[in-house]
Amino acid sequence: MNRLKTWWQIAEATAGGASRPHVDAGGADADVEMLVRRSWLWSVVQSAATKVSAAWRGSRCRRILGAAAGDRA
């Protein structure tokens, strides 16, 4: 009886898998990334990150830490 139950479960899984549509995970990820990159929130965060990066490159703290680490940047 156990073998019959196993075959029945295999048949159910096969039939269930055949009826589900194929999902292109890579394509779906690319679509979501495109939507996020076109959003206003992305542009705000990108702008803030650019400003913080520019401030860090010109900061006194970066020069002190670089000198302490032996990096003469």
PDB file of N, CA, C and O in Angstrom, chain B, residues numbered from 101:
ATOM      1  N   MET B 101       0.820  -1.197   0.000  1.00  0.00           N
ATOM      2  CA  MET B 101       0.000   0.000   0.000  1.00  0.00           C
ATOM      3  C   MET B 101       0.865   1.262   0.000  1.00  0.00           C
ATOM      4  O   MET B 101       0.483   2.281  -0.575  1.00  0.00           O
ATOM      5  N   ASN B 102       2.016   1.191   0.639  1.00  0.00           N
ATOM      6  CA  ASN B 102       2.912   2.328   0.695  1.00  0.00           C
ATOM      7  C   ASN B 102       3.415   2.692  -0.697  1.00  0.00           C
ATOM      8  O   ASN B 102       3.535   3.872  -1.029  1.00  0.00           O
ATOM      9  N   ARG B 103       3.709   1.677  -1.513  1.00  0.00           N
ATOM     10  CA  ARG B 103       4.198   1.908  -2.871  1.00  0.00           C
ATOM     11  C   ARG B 103       3.113   2.575  -3.727  1.00  0.00           C
ATOM     12  O   ARG B 103       3.416   3.452  -4.536  1.00  0.00           O
ATOM     13  N   LEU B 104       1.885   2.173  -3.557  1.00  0.00           N
ATOM     14  CA  LEU B 104       0.766   2.768  -4.281  1.00  0.00           C
ATOM     15  C   LEU B 104       0.606   4.240  -3.895  1.00  0.00           C
ATOM     16  O   LEU B 104       0.372   5.090  -4.754  1.00  0.00           O
ATOM     17  N   LYS B 105       0.732   4.531  -2.619  1.00  0.00           N
ATOM     18  CA  LYS B 105       0.630   5.909  -2.149  1.00  0.00           C
ATOM     19  C   LYS B 105       1.753   6.768  -2.739  1.00  0.00           C
ATOM     20  O   LYS B 105       1.520   7.914  -3.125  1.00  0.00           O
ATOM     21  N   THR B 106       2.954   6.225  -2.808  1.00  0.00           N
ATOM     22  CA  THR B 106       4.088   6.946  -3.382  1.00  0.00           C
ATOM     23  C   THR B 106       3.843   7.255  -4.856  1.00  0.00           C
ATOM     24  O   THR B 106       4.085   8.378  -5.297  1.00  0.00           O
ATOM     25  N   TRP B 107       3.366   6.276  -5.624  1.00  0.00           N
ATOM     26  CA  TRP B 107       3.076   6.495  -7.037  1.00  0.00           C
ATOM     27  C   TRP B 107       1.968   7.527  -7.214  1.00  0.00           C
ATOM     28  O   TRP B 107       2.010   8.342  -8.135  1.00  0.00           O
ATOM     29  N   TRP B 108       0.992   7.487  -6.340  1.00  0.00           N
ATOM     30  CA  TRP B 108      -0.108   8.456  -6.403  1.00  0.00           C
ATOM     31  C   TRP B 108       0.434   9.891  -6.167  1.00  0.00           C
ATOM     32  O   TRP B 108       0.028  10.826  -6.856  1.00  0.00           O
ATOM     33  N   GLN B 109       1.331  10.049  -5.210  1.00  0.00           N
ATOM     34  CA  GLN B 109       1.907  11.353  -4.931  1.00  0.00           C
ATOM     35  C   GLN B 109       2.764  11.843  -6.103  1.00  0.00           C
ATOM     36  O   GLN B 109       2.761  13.031  -6.428  1.00  0.00           O
ATOM     37  N   ILE B 110       3.486  10.933  -6.725  1.00  0.00           N
ATOM     38  CA  ILE B 110       4.271  11.289  -7.914  1.00  0.00           C
ATOM     39  C   ILE B 110       3.347  11.739  -9.042  1.00  0.00           C
ATOM     40  O   ILE B 110       3.623  12.733  -9.714  1.00  0.00           O
ATOM     41  N   ALA B 111       2.258  11.016  -9.250  1.00  0.00           N
ATOM     42  CA  ALA B 111       1.301  11.375 -10.301  1.00  0.00           C
ATOM     43  C   ALA B 111       0.667  12.733 -10.011  1.00  0.00           C
ATOM     44  O   ALA B 111       0.496  13.537 -10.927  1.00  0.00           O
ATOM     45  N   GLU B 112       0.318  12.998  -8.763  1.00  0.00           N
ATOM     46  CA  GLU B 112      -0.261  14.301  -8.399  1.00  0.00           C
ATOM     47  C   GLU B 112       0.735  15.433  -8.635  1.00  0.00           C
ATOM     48  O   GLU B 112       0.371  16.480  -9.172  1.00  0.00           O
ATOM     49  N   ALA B 113       1.981  15.228  -8.238  1.00  0.00           N
ATOM     50  CA  ALA B 113       3.002  16.259  -8.421  1.00  0.00           C
ATOM     51  C   ALA B 113       3.247  16.526  -9.898  1.00  0.00           C
ATOM     52  O   ALA B 113       3.423  17.676 -10.300  1.00  0.00           O
ATOM     53  N   THR B 114       3.261  15.478 -10.705  1.00  0.00           N
ATOM     54  CA  THR B 114       3.466  15.632 -12.142  1.00  0.00           C
ATOM     55  C   THR B 114       2.312  16.382 -12.781  1.00  0.00           C
ATOM     56  O   THR B 114       2.530  17.294 -13.578  1.00  0.00           O
ATOM     57  N   ALA B 115       1.102  16.014 -12.445  1.00  0.00           N
ATOM     58  CA  ALA B 115      -0.075  16.696 -13.003  1.00  0.00           C
ATOM     59  C   ALA B 115      -0.129  18.145 -12.538  1.00  0.00           C
ATOM     60  O   ALA B 115      -0.471  19.035 -13.317  1.00  0.00           O
ATOM     61  N   GLY B 116       0.203  18.384 -11.283  1.00  0.00           N
ATOM     62  CA  GLY B 116       0.209  19.754 -10.769  1.00  0.00           C
ATOM     63  C   GLY B 116       1.280  20.600 -11.426  1.00  0.00           C
ATOM     64  O   GLY B 116       1.051  21.774 -11.715  1.00  0.00           O
ATOM     65  N   GLY B 117       2.440  20.025 -11.663  1.00  0.00           N
ATOM     66  CA  GLY B 117       3.517  20.756 -12.312  1.00  0.00           C
ATOM     67  C   GLY B 117       3.215  21.056 -13.767  1.00  0.00           C
ATOM     68  O   GLY B 117       3.617  22.100 -14.282  1.00  0.00           O
ATOM     69  N   ALA B 118       2.519  20.160 -14.430  1.00  0.00           N
ATOM     70  CA  ALA B 118       2.188  20.362 -15.840  1.00  0.00           C
ATOM     71  C   ALA B 118       1.158  21.468 -16.021  1.00  0.00           C
ATOM     72  O   ALA B 118       1.112  22.105 -17.074  1.00  0.00           O
ATOM     73  N   SER B 119       0.342  21.700 -15.018  1.00  0.00           N
ATOM     74  CA  SER B 119      -0.713  22.709 -15.156  1.00  0.00           C
ATOM     75  C   SER B 119      -0.265  24.110 -14.725  1.00  0.00           C
ATOM     76  O   SER B 119      -0.963  25.089 -14.985  1.00  0.00           O
ATOM     77  N   ARG B 120       0.894  24.208 -14.068  1.00  0.00           N
ATOM     78  CA  ARG B 120       1.395  25.519 -13.645  1.00  0.00           C
ATOM     79  C   ARG B 120       2.181  26.171 -14.784  1.00  0.00           C
ATOM     80  O   ARG B 120       2.925  25.491 -15.490  1.00  0.00           O
ATOM     81  N   PRO B 121       2.021  27.476 -14.963  1.00  0.00           N
ATOM     82  CA  PRO B 121       2.791  28.151 -16.012  1.00  0.00           C
ATOM     83  C   PRO B 121       4.262  28.254 -15.623  1.00  0.00           C
ATOM     84  O   PRO B 121       4.602  28.312 -14.441  1.00  0.00           O
ATOM     85  N   HIS B 122       5.124  28.275 -16.627  1.00  0.00           N
ATOM     86  CA  HIS B 122       6.560  28.429 -16.402  1.00  0.00           C
ATOM     87  C   HIS B 122       6.855  29.880 -16.039  1.00  0.00           C
ATOM     88  O   HIS B 122       6.385  30.796 -16.713  1.00  0.00           O
ATOM     89  N   VAL B 123       7.622  30.091 -14.989  1.00  0.00           N
ATOM     90  CA  VAL B 123       7.978  31.437 -14.559  1.00  0.00           C
ATOM     91  C   VAL B 123       9.444  31.684 -14.887  1.00  0.00           C
ATOM     92  O   VAL B 123      10.322  30.925 -14.474  1.00  0.00           O
ATOM     93  N   ASP B 124       9.695  32.742 -15.626  1.00  0.00           N
ATOM     94  CA  ASP B 124      11.061  33.130 -15.960  1.00  0.00           C
ATOM     95  C   ASP B 124      11.570  34.015 -14.824  1.00  0.00           C
ATOM     96  O   ASP B 124      11.317  35.220 -14.808  1.00  0.00           O
ATOM     97  N   ALA B 125      12.287  33.413 -13.878  1.00  0.00           N
ATOM     98  CA  ALA B 125      12.752  34.152 -12.697  1.00  0.00           C
ATOM     99  C   ALA B 125      13.718  35.264 -13.075  1.00  0.00           C
ATOM    100  O   ALA B 125      13.635  36.355 -12.511  1.00  0.00           O
ATOM    101  N   GLY B 126      14.613  35.029 -13.991  1.00  0.00           N
ATOM    102  CA  GLY B 126      15.563  36.057 -14.413  1.00  0.00           C
ATOM    103  C   GLY B 126      14.858  37.240 -15.054  1.00  0.00           C
ATOM    104  O   GLY B 126      15.194  38.392 -14.780  1.00  0.00           O
ATOM    105  N   GLY B 127      13.890  36.960 -15.901  1.00  0.00           N
ATOM    106  CA  GLY B 127      13.122  38.026 -16.543  1.00  0.00           C
ATOM    107  C   GLY B 127      12.294  38.811 -15.546  1.00  0.00           C
ATOM    108  O   GLY B 127      12.187  40.034 -15.639  1.00  0.00           O
ATOM    109  N   ALA B 128      11.706  38.100 -14.587  1.00  0.00           N
ATOM    110  CA  ALA B 128      10.915  38.770 -13.554  1.00  0.00           C
ATOM    111  C   ALA B 128      11.801  39.664 -12.694  1.00  0.00           C
ATOM    112  O   ALA B 128      11.409  40.778 -12.346  1.00  0.00           O
ATOM    113  N   ASP B 129      12.986  39.184 -12.353  1.00  0.00           N
ATOM    114  CA  ASP B 129      13.927  39.989 -11.569  1.00  0.00           C
ATOM    115  C   ASP B 129      14.342  41.238 -12.338  1.00  0.00           C
ATOM    116  O   ASP B 129      14.430  42.323 -11.764  1.00  0.00           O
ATOM    117  N   ALA B 130      14.595  41.086 -13.629  1.00  0.00           N
ATOM    118  CA  ALA B 130      14.987  42.233 -14.458  1.00  0.00           C
ATOM    119  C   ALA B 130      13.863  43.256 -14.541  1.00  0.00           C
ATOM    120  O   ALA B 130      14.113  44.461 -14.512  1.00  0.00           O
ATOM    121  N   ASP B 131      12.622  42.776 -14.644  1.00  0.00           N
ATOM    122  CA  ASP B 131      11.472  43.687 -14.690  1.00  0.00           C
ATOM    123  C   ASP B 131      11.332  44.471 -13.388  1.00  0.00           C
ATOM    124  O   ASP B 131      11.077  45.675 -13.406  1.00  0.00           O
ATOM    125  N   VAL B 132      11.500  43.790 -12.271  1.00  0.00           N
ATOM    126  CA  VAL B 132      11.398  44.467 -10.970  1.00  0.00           C
ATOM    127  C   VAL B 132      12.529  45.474 -10.812  1.00  0.00           C
ATOM    128  O   VAL B 132      12.307  46.586 -10.331  1.00  0.00           O
ATOM    129  N   GLU B 133      13.731  45.098 -11.210  1.00  0.00           N
ATOM    130  CA  GLU B 133      14.863  46.021 -11.111  1.00  0.00           C
ATOM    131  C   GLU B 133      14.616  47.269 -11.950  1.00  0.00           C
ATOM    132  O   GLU B 133      14.919  48.379 -11.515  1.00  0.00           O
ATOM    133  N   MET B 134      14.065  47.093 -13.157  1.00  0.00           N
ATOM    134  CA  MET B 134      13.775  48.231 -14.017  1.00  0.00           C
ATOM    135  C   MET B 134      12.735  49.150 -13.363  1.00  0.00           C
ATOM    136  O   MET B 134      12.878  50.373 -13.395  1.00  0.00           O
ATOM    137  N   LEU B 135      11.699  48.566 -12.776  1.00  0.00           N
ATOM    138  CA  LEU B 135      10.678  49.365 -12.106  1.00  0.00           C
ATOM    139  C   LEU B 135      11.256  50.146 -10.930  1.00  0.00           C
ATOM    140  O   LEU B 135      10.921  51.312 -10.723  1.00  0.00           O
ATOM    141  N   VAL B 136      12.120  49.495 -10.168  1.00  0.00           N
ATOM    142  CA  VAL B 136      12.727  50.161  -9.011  1.00  0.00           C
ATOM    143  C   VAL B 136      13.638  51.296  -9.471  1.00  0.00           C
ATOM    144  O   VAL B 136      13.600  52.390  -8.908  1.00  0.00           O
ATOM    145  N   ARG B 137      14.456  51.040 -10.495  1.00  0.00           N
ATOM    146  CA  ARG B 137      15.394  52.067 -10.970  1.00  0.00           C
ATOM    147  C   ARG B 137      14.686  53.266 -11.587  1.00  0.00           C
ATOM    148  O   ARG B 137      15.246  54.361 -11.615  1.00  0.00           O
ATOM    149  N   ARG B 138      13.476  53.080 -12.077  1.00  0.00           N
ATOM    150  CA  ARG B 138      12.710  54.188 -12.660  1.00  0.00           C
ATOM    151  C   ARG B 138      11.855  54.917 -11.625  1.00  0.00           C
ATOM    152  O   ARG B 138      11.209  55.911 -11.956  1.00  0.00           O
ATOM    153  N   SER B 139      11.840  54.447 -10.394  1.00  0.00           N
ATOM    154  CA  SER B 139      10.980  55.048  -9.377  1.00  0.00           C
ATOM    155  C   SER B 139      11.583  56.326  -8.816  1.00  0.00           C
ATOM    156  O   SER B 139      12.793  56.539  -8.894  1.00  0.00           O
ATOM    157  N   TRP B 140      10.733  57.173  -8.252  1.00  0.00           N
ATOM    158  CA  TRP B 140      11.201  58.427  -7.651  1.00  0.00           C
ATOM    159  C   TRP B 140      12.026  58.136  -6.410  1.00  0.00           C
ATOM    160  O   TRP B 140      12.968  58.868  -6.107  1.00  0.00           O
ATOM    161  N   LEU B 141      11.684  57.076  -5.689  1.00  0.00           N
ATOM    162  CA  LEU B 141      12.425  56.736  -4.476  1.00  0.00           C
ATOM    163  C   LEU B 141      13.871  56.384  -4.820  1.00  0.00           C
ATOM    164  O   LEU B 141      14.792  56.788  -4.110  1.00  0.00           O
ATOM    165  N   TRP B 142      14.077  55.634  -5.907  1.00  0.00           N
ATOM    166  CA  TRP B 142      15.436  55.282  -6.331  1.00  0.00           C
ATOM    167  C   TRP B 142      16.231  56.535  -6.646  1.00  0.00           C
ATOM    168  O   TRP B 142      17.394  56.645  -6.256  1.00  0.00           O
ATOM    169  N   SER B 143      15.617  57.484  -7.349  1.00  0.00           N
ATOM    170  CA  SER B 143      16.358  58.693  -7.713  1.00  0.00           C
ATOM    171  C   SER B 143      16.713  59.517  -6.477  1.00  0.00           C
ATOM    172  O   SER B 143      17.786  60.118  -6.424  1.00  0.00           O
ATOM    173  N   VAL B 144      15.826  59.553  -5.484  1.00  0.00           N
ATOM    174  CA  VAL B 144      16.117  60.281  -4.244  1.00  0.00           C
ATOM    175  C   VAL B 144      17.265  59.607  -3.496  1.00  0.00           C
ATOM    176  O   VAL B 144      18.188  60.282  -3.039  1.00  0.00           O
ATOM    177  N   VAL B 145      17.213  58.303  -3.371  1.00  0.00           N
ATOM    178  CA  VAL B 145      18.261  57.566  -2.660  1.00  0.00           C
ATOM    179  C   VAL B 145      19.590  57.672  -3.417  1.00  0.00           C
ATOM    180  O   VAL B 145      20.641  57.835  -2.797  1.00  0.00           O
ATOM    181  N   GLN B 146      19.550  57.581  -4.733  1.00  0.00           N
ATOM    182  CA  GLN B 146      20.764  57.691  -5.537  1.00  0.00           C
ATOM    183  C   GLN B 146      21.389  59.079  -5.384  1.00  0.00           C
ATOM    184  O   GLN B 146      22.609  59.207  -5.275  1.00  0.00           O
ATOM    185  N   SER B 147      20.562  60.098  -5.376  1.00  0.00           N
ATOM    186  CA  SER B 147      21.055  61.462  -5.204  1.00  0.00           C
ATOM    187  C   SER B 147      21.699  61.642  -3.829  1.00  0.00           C
ATOM    188  O   SER B 147      22.770  62.238  -3.710  1.00  0.00           O
ATOM    189  N   ALA B 148      21.044  61.126  -2.802  1.00  0.00           N
ATOM    190  CA  ALA B 148      21.595  61.228  -1.448  1.00  0.00           C
ATOM    191  C   ALA B 148      22.913  60.465  -1.340  1.00  0.00           C
ATOM    192  O   ALA B 148      23.858  60.943  -0.711  1.00  0.00           O
ATOM    193  N   ALA B 149      22.980  59.293  -1.943  1.00  0.00           N
ATOM    194  CA  ALA B 149      24.213  58.501  -1.896  1.00  0.00           C
ATOM    195  C   ALA B 149      25.352  59.219  -2.608  1.00  0.00           C
ATOM    196  O   ALA B 149      26.496  59.172  -2.155  1.00  0.00           O
ATOM    197  N   THR B 150      25.048  59.876  -3.708  1.00  0.00           N
ATOM    198  CA  THR B 150      26.073  60.631  -4.438  1.00  0.00           C
ATOM    199  C   THR B 150      26.590  61.786  -3.592  1.00  0.00           C
ATOM    200  O   THR B 150      27.791  62.053  -3.565  1.00  0.00           O
ATOM    201  N   LYS B 151      25.688  62.463  -2.909  1.00  0.00           N
ATOM    202  CA  LYS B 151      26.094  63.593  -2.054  1.00  0.00           C
ATOM    203  C   LYS B 151      26.938  63.117  -0.873  1.00  0.00           C
ATOM    204  O   LYS B 151      27.937  63.749  -0.530  1.00  0.00           O
ATOM    205  N   VAL B 152      26.546  62.022  -0.259  1.00  0.00           N
ATOM    206  CA  VAL B 152      27.309  61.481   0.867  1.00  0.00           C
ATOM    207  C   VAL B 152      28.684  61.022   0.401  1.00  0.00           C
ATOM    208  O   VAL B 152      29.681  61.244   1.088  1.00  0.00           O
ATOM    209  N   SER B 153      28.741  60.384  -0.761  1.00  0.00           N
ATOM    210  CA  SER B 153      30.020  59.918  -1.292  1.00  0.00           C
ATOM    211  C   SER B 153      30.953  61.092  -1.582  1.00  0.00           C
ATOM    212  O   SER B 153      32.142  61.038  -1.270  1.00  0.00           O
ATOM    213  N   ALA B 154      30.408  62.149  -2.178  1.00  0.00           N
ATOM    214  CA  ALA B 154      31.222  63.328  -2.466  1.00  0.00           C
ATOM    215  C   ALA B 154      31.701  63.987  -1.174  1.00  0.00           C
ATOM    216  O   ALA B 154      32.845  64.434  -1.090  1.00  0.00           O
ATOM    217  N   ALA B 155      30.834  64.047  -0.173  1.00  0.00           N
ATOM    218  CA  ALA B 155      31.222  64.630   1.110  1.00  0.00           C
ATOM    219  C   ALA B 155      32.306  63.788   1.773  1.00  0.00           C
ATOM    220  O   ALA B 155      33.227  64.338   2.377  1.00  0.00           O
ATOM    221  N   TRP B 156      32.212  62.482   1.673  1.00  0.00           N
ATOM    222  CA  TRP B 156      33.213  61.607   2.285  1.00  0.00           C
ATOM    223  C   TRP B 156      34.569  61.768   1.602  1.00  0.00           C
ATOM    224  O   TRP B 156      35.606  61.792   2.266  1.00  0.00           O
ATOM    225  N   ARG B 157      34.556  61.877   0.265  1.00  0.00           N
ATOM    226  CA  ARG B 157      35.822  62.032  -0.460  1.00  0.00           C
ATOM    227  C   ARG B 157      36.541  63.313  -0.059  1.00  0.00           C
ATOM    228  O   ARG B 157      37.771  63.362  -0.074  1.00  0.00           O
ATOM    229  N   GLY B 158      35.795  64.344   0.297  1.00  0.00           N
ATOM    230  CA  GLY B 158      36.416  65.601   0.673  1.00  0.00           C
ATOM    231  C   GLY B 158      36.509  65.831   2.166  1.00  0.00           C
ATOM    232  O   GLY B 158      36.845  66.935   2.593  1.00  0.00           O
ATOM    233  N   SER B 159      36.223  64.826   2.971  1.00  0.00           N
ATOM    234  CA  SER B 159      36.158  65.052   4.410  1.00  0.00           C
ATOM    235  C   SER B 159      37.525  64.973   5.092  1.00  0.00           C
ATOM    236  O   SER B 159      38.433  64.278   4.636  1.00  0.00           O
ATOM    237  N   ARG B 160      37.635  65.688   6.168  1.00  0.00           N
ATOM    238  CA  ARG B 160      38.848  65.677   6.991  1.00  0.00           C
ATOM    239  C   ARG B 160      38.985  64.314   7.678  1.00  0.00           C
ATOM    240  O   ARG B 160      40.089  63.790   7.825  1.00  0.00           O
ATOM    241  N   CYS B 161      37.863  63.759   8.089  1.00  0.00           N
ATOM    242  CA  CYS B 161      37.872  62.451   8.767  1.00  0.00           C
ATOM    243  C   CYS B 161      38.497  61.385   7.866  1.00  0.00           C
ATOM    244  O   CYS B 161      39.271  60.553   8.340  1.00  0.00           O
ATOM    245  N   ARG B 162      38.166  61.403   6.568  1.00  0.00           N
ATOM    246  CA  ARG B 162      38.729  60.428   5.643  1.00  0.00           C
ATOM    247  C   ARG B 162      40.241  60.589   5.555  1.00  0.00           C
ATOM    248  O   ARG B 162      40.967  59.595   5.539  1.00  0.00           O
ATOM    249  N   ARG B 163      40.717  61.812   5.498  1.00  0.00           N
ATOM    250  CA  ARG B 163      42.161  62.038   5.419  1.00  0.00           C
ATOM    251  C   ARG B 163      42.862  61.565   6.689  1.00  0.00           C
ATOM    252  O   ARG B 163      43.945  60.983   6.624  1.00  0.00           O
ATOM    253  N   ILE B 164      42.245  61.813   7.846  1.00  0.00           N
ATOM    254  CA  ILE B 164      42.850  61.383   9.116  1.00  0.00           C
ATOM    255  C   ILE B 164      42.894  59.869   9.193  1.00  0.00           C
ATOM    256  O   ILE B 164      43.917  59.286   9.551  1.00  0.00           O
ATOM    257  N   LEU B 165      41.767  59.228   8.853  1.00  0.00           N
ATOM    258  CA  LEU B 165      41.729  57.772   8.885  1.00  0.00           C
ATOM    259  C   LEU B 165      42.682  57.155   7.867  1.00  0.00           C
ATOM    260  O   LEU B 165      43.306  56.127   8.131  1.00  0.00           O
ATOM    261  N   GLY B 166      42.790  57.796   6.695  1.00  0.00           N
ATOM    262  CA  GLY B 166      43.727  57.304   5.681  1.00  0.00           C
ATOM    263  C   GLY B 166      45.163  57.411   6.152  1.00  0.00           C
ATOM    264  O   GLY B 166      45.968  56.504   5.939  1.00  0.00           O
ATOM    265  N   ALA B 167      45.479  58.531   6.799  1.00  0.00           N
ATOM    266  CA  ALA B 167      46.839  58.710   7.314  1.00  0.00           C
ATOM    267  C   ALA B 167      47.136  57.705   8.418  1.00  0.00           C
ATOM    268  O   ALA B 167      48.239  57.163   8.490  1.00  0.00           O
ATOM    269  N   ALA B 168      46.156  57.458   9.275  1.00  0.00           N
ATOM    270  CA  ALA B 168      46.347  56.489  10.366  1.00  0.00           C
ATOM    271  C   ALA B 168      46.534  55.068   9.820  1.00  0.00           C
ATOM    272  O   ALA B 168      47.251  54.257  10.404  1.00  0.00           O
ATOM    273  N   ALA B 169      45.884  54.787   8.704  1.00  0.00           N
ATOM    274  CA  ALA B 169      46.010  53.474   8.111  1.00  0.00           C
ATOM    275  C   ALA B 169      47.233  53.347   7.219  1.00  0.00           C
ATOM    276  O   ALA B 169      47.555  52.259   6.740  1.00  0.00           O
ATOM    277  N   GLY B 170      47.900  54.446   7.003  1.00  0.00           N
ATOM    278  CA  GLY B 170      49.095  54.408   6.165  1.00  0.00           C
ATOM    279  C   GLY B 170      48.791  54.622   4.693  1.00  0.00           C
ATOM    280  O   GLY B 170      49.673  54.483   3.846  1.00  0.00           O
ATOM    281  N   ASP B 171      47.555  54.958   4.389  1.00  0.00           N
ATOM    282  CA  ASP B 171      47.130  55.210   3.002  1.00  0.00           C
ATOM    283  C   ASP B 171      47.170  56.706   2.773  1.00  0.00           C
ATOM    284  O   ASP B 171      46.404  57.437   3.401  1.00  0.00           O
ATOM    285  N   ARG B 172      48.022  57.179   1.910  1.00  0.00           N
ATOM    286  CA  ARG B 172      48.202  58.613   1.675  1.00  0.00           C
ATOM    287  C   ARG B 172      47.264  59.143   0.600  1.00  0.00           C
ATOM    288  O   ARG B 172      47.710  59.799  -0.341  1.00  0.00           O
ATOM    289  N   ALA B 173      45.968  58.865   0.730  1.00  0.00           N
ATOM    290  CA  ALA B 173      44.995  59.295  -0.273  1.00  0.00           C
ATOM    291  C   ALA B 173      44.510  60.682  -0.034  1.00  0.00           C
ATOM    292  O   ALA B 173      43.685  61.187  -0.796  1.00  0.00           O
TER     293      ALA B 173
END
